[in-house]
Amino acid sequence: MSIANVERIKSIENLDNLHTRVVDLNNLTFDGQYDFIISTVVLMFLRLKPSRADCQYATCTKPGGYKPDCGGDGYR
């Protein structure tokens, strides 16, 4: 799904509190805390170790928020 499709769906569904952006995940740093972080079928393509990306998810997800658990058996 392209970012244009996501933006179109956000507009149709009036999801004003949903923020999206396209970034280079190899150089990503999070600039806040989030209720929900999702990234599907991308961690395997990173040039860095996935544990660093997972660490970013863990430290930037608000207490009680949701983040993907990228264990060896998939997302839980």
C-alpha positions in Angstrom: 0.0 0.0 0.0 1.4 3.4 -1.0 1.6 6.4 1.3 -0.9 8.1 -1.0 -3.4 5.3 -0.4 -2.9 5.6 3.4 -3.4 9.3 3.2 -6.6 8.9 1.2 -8.0 6.4 3.7 -7.1 8.7 6.6 -9.0 11.5 4.9 -12.1 9.3 4.1 -12.2 8.0 7.7 -11.4 11.3 9.3 -8.4 9.9 11.1 -6.9 13.3 12.1 -5.0 11.8 15.0 -3.2 9.3 12.8 0.2 10.6 11.7 2.2 8.9 8.9 5.5 9.6 7.3 8.0 7.9 4.9 11.5 7.6 6.3 14.7 5.7 5.8 14.5 3.2 8.6 18.3 2.7 8.5 18.7 6.2 9.8 15.5 6.6 11.8 15.4 8.2 15.2 12.1 8.6 17.0 11.4 12.1 18.3 8.7 11.4 20.8 6.5 8.7 22.3 3.7 6.9 20.5 0.7 4.9 21.5 1.1 2.4 18.6 4.0 1.7 16.2 3.7 -0.7 13.3 6.1 -1.7 10.7 5.4 -4.8 8.6 7.7 -6.7 6.3 10.5 -4.2 6.6 12.8 -5.2 9.4 14.5 -7.9 7.3 15.6 -5.3 4.7 17.4 -3.1 7.1 21.2 -2.9 6.8 21.5 -2.5 10.6 20.8 -5.2 13.2 17.1 -5.6 13.8 17.7 -5.4 17.6 18.5 -1.7 17.2 15.2 -1.0 15.5 13.3 -3.0 18.1 15.1 -1.0 20.8 13.8 2.2 19.2 10.3 0.7 19.1 10.6 -0.3 22.8 11.9 3.1 24.1 9.4 5.2 22.0 6.2 3.3 22.7 4.3 4.9 25.6 3.7 2.8 28.7 0.7 0.6 27.9 1.1 1.3 24.2 1.5 -1.4 21.5 4.6 -2.3 19.5 5.4 -5.3 17.2 7.2 -8.2 18.9 9.5 -9.4 16.1 10.3 -12.8 17.5 11.6 -15.7 15.4 8.1 -17.0 14.9 6.7 -13.7 13.6 4.7 -10.9 15.2 2.9 -11.7 18.4 
